[in-house]
Amino acid sequence: EINSACNVEQLTIVKQKIIDIYGKMPESVELLIEKRMIDILIKTANVKSLIERGNQVEIILNDEFTKIRGIGNLLFEALIPFISYVKIAYRNHEFRITVNKRKTWFNDIKNILLALLNIVSTNKVIEDKREILS
């Protein structure tokens, strides 16, 4: 049932059902749910890829982010809470967020993805580049 959840709300319902039926979840089940949450957020937050490299994780954003009006400022504002362990760059027409792994890195990734989802869901995508000029 965990893998059948397609969005954050469905996964939250599944998690609550498990708790209601079985009580406190074992750490392994909790980790499985958190992993599924990350997978869902990657898809819904328009993330092109998430790559784990040693003591860092790189999040490469989908091209849709470059079409959001004022995206530079929006990304900066969204990532301020993570500024001590996150770097953002724009290379090869892609935004790349590099996250230094800390003890709570898995939760850090989840929170960054939630911030990205908030940007995607609350900001206007520029449909036509000519709109920028007007």
Residue pairs with C-beta under 8 A, 6 or more apart in sequence:
1 14
1 17
2 11
2 14
2 32
2 33
2 36
3 36
4 10
4 14
5 11
5 13
5 14
5 36
5 40
6 40
7 40
7 44
8 37
8 40
8 41
8 44
11 33
11 36
11 37
11 40
14 33
15 25
15 33
18 25
18 29
18 33
19 25
25 33
34 106
34 107
34 110
37 110
38 50
38 106
38 109
38 110
38 113
41 47
41 110
41 113
41 114
41 116
41 117
42 50
42 113
44 117
44 120
45 113
45 114
45 116
45 117
45 120
46 61
46 62
46 64
46 65
46 116
46 120
47 59
47 60
47 61
47 62
47 113
47 116
48 60
48 61
48 62
48 63
48 94
49 58
49 59
49 60
50 57
50 58
50 59
50 60
50 109
51 57
51 58
51 60
55 100
55 101
56 98
56 99
56 100
56 101
57 98
57 99
57 101
57 105
57 109
58 96
58 97
58 98
58 99
59 96
59 97
59 98
59 99
59 109
59 112
59 113
59 116
60 94
60 95
60 96
61 94
61 95
61 96
61 97
61 116
63 93
63 94
64 120
64 125
65 71
65 75
65 95
65 119
65 120
66 93
66 95
67 125
67 126
67 127
68 74
68 119
68 120
68 123
68 124
68 125
68 126
69 123
69 124
69 126
69 132
70 123
71 95
71 119
71 123
74 119
74 123
75 88
75 95
75 119
76 88
78 115
78 116
78 118
78 119
79 86
79 88
79 97
79 112
79 115
81 111
81 115
82 99
82 108
82 111
82 112
82 115
85 99
85 100
85 102
85 108
86 97
86 98
86 99
86 100
86 112
87 97
87 98
88 95
88 96
88 97
88 98
89 95
89 96
89 98
90 96
97 112
99 105
99 108
99 109
99 112
102 108
126 132
